[in-house]
Amino acid sequence: MNSQTDPRLSIVFAATHDSPALHAAVERHLEQLAELGGELLVADGSPDGLPEAIPVAVHMPGADVFALRAAATELARGWVVAITEDHCMPETDWHSAILRAHEEHPDIAAVGGTTLNGSRERALDWANFLVTFASFLPPLPLRHPTRSSPPVNISIKRESLAEFELVPGRLEMEIIPNMYRVGQLVLDERMRVTHIQSHSLRRTVAAHFHNGRSTAALPFRRPAARELARRSAHSLILPVLLLAETLGSVRHKPGYRRVAARAFPFMVVLTCSHAAGELMGTLFGRGHSPERLE
C-alpha cells in the first residue's frame, strides 16, 4: 500500500439495476467515505447504465454479480477492501468499525460482521433472511463455528487478495471459505449492515434455487465420479441440514424465535429450493443461474 496515494478503505458492490435502496446505500457510503478518505467502487451490470449520481467504477452490461464483484475488487486500492451488496444499508459507523476491526486484528486477513433484516413485515421475507443470515445476527462469537461470512458484510486486507486471480466466483466460493478454514477470518458484531429484500414467493424461491446452483458450480470443475456421487447425496439431505443450522442459530439469538416459527413453512420451501439448485449445479454446471441473481 502506498500511504501517500492509496485510500485506507475501498467499498465494493455490484448493481444490476437501479433502485431506491441502491441510491440510499450509495448516499450513506459516500457520507462516511468523505470523512475517512476512501473509495466506493460500484460495478454496474445494468443494460443502459446507472444514473450519473451513482459512482460507477466499471460498466459491464449484462454481467452477473460474481463477474461484477470480481472486476470491481480488482480495481480496489484500499488497505482494506470491504464487500457488500447494493440492497444493504450500512450503519452510520460501519466504515470506521471496519478499519477499527482490522487495526485490532493486524495479522488476520478478513473480518465479517453483523447482518440485520430490513424487510420485517412478511413471514416470507423473514424466511428469506433467516435461511441465509440467521448465523450472522447478534451476538456474534469471534469465530463462527461452521460458516464463513457471506459477501454482504465482509472486509479483507488487500494484501491478502493480491496473490489471487479473481475469476468470477472464486472470491465467494474459494477465497473467503479458505480464509475461514485456516483461521484467517474473524467476526466483529460492531460492523453492521441491514439487508433489505422483499419479493414475491415465486421470485424468492427462484432466487434461492439460482443461489444454490451458483454455489455448487462457481468456479465450475467437473468432479470425479465418487465426488459427484457424494455431493449429489449431500444435496438430498441439505434441506434438513440448512433448517437445523438456521433453527440452531435462532435458538441462541434473543427475540427471533417467534418470527422464525411464523416463517418456518417458507423456510422449508426455500431450503428445498436451494438444495435443488445445488444438485443441478453439481450435475450440470451453472447454467444461467448467476445472471438471475441480484
C-alpha positions in Angstrom: 0.0 0.0 0.0 1.3 3.5 -0.9 0.2 5.6 2.1 0.6 8.7 0.1 -1.9 7.9 -2.7 -3.9 4.8 -1.7 -7.1 5.1 0.4 -7.4 3.2 3.7 -10.7 1.7 2.7 -12.4 0.5 -0.6 -16.1 -0.4 -0.7 -17.1 -2.8 -3.4 -20.5 -3.9 -4.6 -22.3 -4.9 -7.7 -25.6 -3.4 -9.0 -27.6 -5.0 -11.9 -30.4 -2.4 -11.9 -31.4 1.0 -10.5 -33.4 1.0 -7.2 -34.2 3.3 -4.3 -32.2 1.0 -2.0 -29.2 1.5 -4.2 -29.4 5.3 -4.0 -29.9 5.2 -0.3 -26.9 2.9 0.2 -24.7 5.0 -2.0 -25.5 8.2 -0.2 -24.7 6.5 3.2 -21.4 5.2 1.8 -20.3 8.5 0.3 -21.1 10.3 3.5 -18.8 8.1 5.6 -16.1 7.7 3.0 -15.8 11.5 2.7 -14.8 11.6 6.4 -12.5 8.7 6.3 -10.9 9.1 3.0 -11.9 6.1 1.0 -13.3 5.0 -2.3 -16.6 3.5 -3.5 -16.4 1.1 -6.4 -19.8 0.2 -7.9 -19.8 -2.4 -10.6 -22.7 -1.7 -12.9 -24.3 -4.6 -14.9 -27.4 -2.8 -16.0 -28.1 -2.8 -19.7 -28.3 1.0 -20.2 -26.1 2.2 -17.3 -27.0 3.5 -13.9 -27.8 7.2 -13.3 -24.9 9.7 -13.0 -25.5 10.0 -9.3 -24.1 6.5 -8.9 -20.2 6.5 -9.0 -19.7 3.6 -11.4 -16.2 2.1 -11.4 -16.9 -0.4 -14.2 -19.8 -1.0 -16.5 -20.3 -4.5 -17.8 -23.8 -4.7 -19.3 -25.5 -8.0 -18.6 -22.7 -9.3 -16.4 -23.6 -11.4 -13.4 -22.9 -10.3 -9.8 -19.9 -12.6 -9.5 -18.2 -11.1 -12.5 -19.1 -7.6 -11.5 -17.8 -8.1 -7.9 -14.6 -9.6 -9.2 -14.0 -6.8 -11.6 -14.5 -4.1 -9.0 -12.4 -5.8 -6.4 -9.5 -6.0 -8.9 -9.7 -2.2 -9.1 -9.7 -1.6 -5.3 -6.7 0.3 -3.9 -7.6 0.5 -0.2 -5.6 -1.1 2.6 -8.9 -2.9 3.4 -11.4 -4.0 0.8 -15.0 -4.2 2.1 -17.6 -6.1 0.2 -21.4 -5.7 0.5 -24.5 -5.5 -1.7 -26.5 -2.8 -3.3 -29.6 -3.6 -1.2 -27.7 -3.5 2.1 -27.7 -0.3 4.2 -24.6 0.2 6.3 -24.8 1.5 9.8 -23.6 5.1 10.2 -20.3 3.9 11.7 -19.8 0.8 9.5 -16.8 2.1 7.7 -15.0 3.2 10.8 -15.9 -0.1 12.5 -14.2 -2.0 9.6 -11.0 -0.1 10.0 -11.0 -0.4 13.8 -11.6 -4.2 13.5 -8.6 -4.6 11.1 -6.4 -2.5 13.3 -7.4 -4.7 16.3 -6.6 -7.8 14.3 -3.4 -6.9 12.3 -2.5 -10.5 11.5 -6.0 -11.5 10.3 -6.9 -11.4 6.6 -10.6 -11.0 6.8 -13.3 -9.7 9.2 -17.0 -10.4 8.9 -19.8 -8.5 10.6 -23.5 -8.5 11.6 -26.4 -8.7 9.2 -29.8 -7.4 10.2 -33.1 -7.8 8.5 -34.6 -4.7 6.9 -37.7 -6.4 5.5 -39.7 -7.4 8.6 -43.4 -7.3 7.7 -44.0 -10.7 5.9 -43.2 -14.2 7.1 -41.8 -14.9 3.6 -39.3 -12.1 3.9 -38.2 -13.4 7.4 -37.7 -16.9 5.9 -35.7 -15.4 3.0 -33.5 -13.6 5.5 -33.1 -16.3 8.2 -32.1 -19.2 6.0 -29.2 -17.1 4.7 -28.2 -14.8 7.5 -29.5 -16.2 10.9 -26.0 -17.2 11.7 -24.9 -13.5 11.5 -27.5 -12.0 13.8 -26.0 -10.6 17.0 -24.5 -11.6 19.3 -21.5 -12.9 17.3 -18.6 -15.1 18.5 -15.1 -14.2 17.5 -15.1 -17.2 15.1 -18.2 -18.8 13.6 -18.3 -22.5 14.4 -19.5 -23.7 11.0 -19.7 -21.0 8.3 -17.7 -18.3 6.6 -19.2 -14.9 6.2 -21.3 -14.1 3.1 -20.4 -11.3 0.8 -22.8 -8.8 2.2 -20.6 -7.7 5.1 -17.0 -8.8 4.9 -13.8 -7.0 4.6 -10.4 -8.2 3.6 -6.9 -6.7 3.7 -5.9 -6.0 0.1 -2.5 -7.7 0.5 -4.3 -10.9 1.3 -6.1 -10.8 -2.1 -3.0 -9.8 -4.1 -1.9 -13.4 -4.9 -5.2 -14.5 -6.4 -6.7 -14.2 -9.8 -10.2 -13.0 -9.2 -12.1 -15.1 -11.7 -15.9 -14.9 -11.2 -17.0 -16.9 -8.2 -13.5 -17.5 -6.7 -13.8 -14.8 -4.1 -17.1 -16.1 -2.7 -16.7 -19.8 -3.2 -13.0 -20.4 -2.6 -11.0 -17.5 -1.2 -13.3 -16.4 1.7 -14.2 -20.0 2.7 -10.5 -20.9 2.7 -9.7 -17.9 4.9 -12.3 -19.2 7.3 -10.9 -22.8 7.3 -7.3 -21.7 8.1 -8.4 -19.3 10.9 -7.9 -16.1 9.0 -11.5 -14.9 9.2 -12.9 -13.4 12.5 -16.2 -11.7 13.3 -16.9 -8.3 14.8 -20.5 -7.6 15.5 -19.9 -3.8 15.6 -19.7 -4.0 11.8 -23.5 -3.9 11.0 -25.5 -3.7 7.7 -29.2 -4.1 7.2 -30.3 -6.4 4.4 -33.4 -5.1 2.5 -35.1 -7.5 0.1 -38.7 -8.3 -0.5 -40.1 -10.2 -3.5 -43.0 -12.5 -4.5 -42.9 -16.1 -3.4 -42.1 -17.3 -6.9 -39.2 -14.9 -7.3 -37.9 -15.6 -3.8 -38.0 -19.4 -4.4 -36.2 -18.9 -7.8 -33.5 -16.7 -6.2 -32.7 -19.5 -3.7 -32.6 -22.1 -6.5 -30.2 -19.9 -8.5 -28.1 -19.1 -5.5 -27.8 -22.9 -4.8 -26.8 -23.7 -8.4 -24.3 -20.9 -8.5 -22.8 -22.0 -5.1 -22.3 -25.5 -6.4 -20.9 -24.6 -9.8 -18.7 -21.4 -9.5 -16.0 -21.8 -10.5 -17.1 -25.0 -12.2 -14.9 -28.0 -12.3 -16.5 -31.3 -13.2 -16.0 -33.5 -10.1 -14.8 -37.1 -10.3 -17.4 -39.8 -10.2 -17.0 -40.5 -6.5 -17.1 -36.8 -5.6 -20.1 -36.3 -7.9 -22.0 -39.1 -6.1 -21.1 -37.7 -2.6 -22.1 -34.2 -3.5 -25.4 -35.4 -5.1 -26.2 -37.4 -2.0 -25.4 -34.4 0.2 -27.9 -32.3 -1.8 -30.7 -34.7 -0.8 -30.2 -34.1 2.9 -29.2 -30.5 2.6 -32.7 -29.1 3.4 -32.5 -30.8 6.8 -29.0 -29.6 7.4 -29.9 -26.0 6.5 -33.0 -26.0 8.6 -31.2 -27.4 11.6 -28.4 -24.8 11.3 -30.9 -21.9 10.9 -33.0 -23.0 13.9 -29.9 -23.7 15.9 -28.8 -20.1 15.3 -32.1 -18.6 16.1 -32.3 -20.5 19.4 -29.3 -18.5 20.5 -30.4 -15.2 19.2 -32.8 -13.4 21.6 -36.0 -12.1 20.1 -36.1 -14.1 16.8 -37.8 -17.4 17.9 -41.4 -16.1 17.2 -40.7 -14.8 13.7 -38.8 -18.0 12.9 -41.8 -20.1 13.9 -44.0 -17.9 11.7 -41.6 -18.2 8.8 -40.9 -21.9 9.2 -43.2 -23.2 6.3 -41.5 -20.8 3.9 -38.1 -21.8 5.3 -38.8 -25.4 4.3 -39.7 -24.4 0.8 -36.6 -22.2 0.4 -34.1 -24.7 1.7 -35.5 -27.3 -0.6 -35.2 -24.9 -3.5 -31.6 -24.1 -2.6 -30.8 -27.8 -2.3 -32.3 -28.5 -5.7 -30.2 -25.7 -7.1 -27.0 -27.2 -5.7 -27.9 -30.6 -7.1 -28.4 -29.1 -10.6 -25.2 -27.1 -10.3 -23.3 -30.3 -9.3 -24.7 -32.3 -12.2 -25.0 -29.8 -15.0 -23.0 -26.7 -14.1 -24.0 -23.1 -13.6 -26.4 -22.7 -16.5 -27.8 -19.1 -16.4 -28.2 -19.0 -12.7 -25.5 -16.4 -11.9 -27.3 -14.0 -14.3 -30.6 -14.4 -12.4 -29.1 -13.2 -9.1 -29.0 -9.6 -7.9 
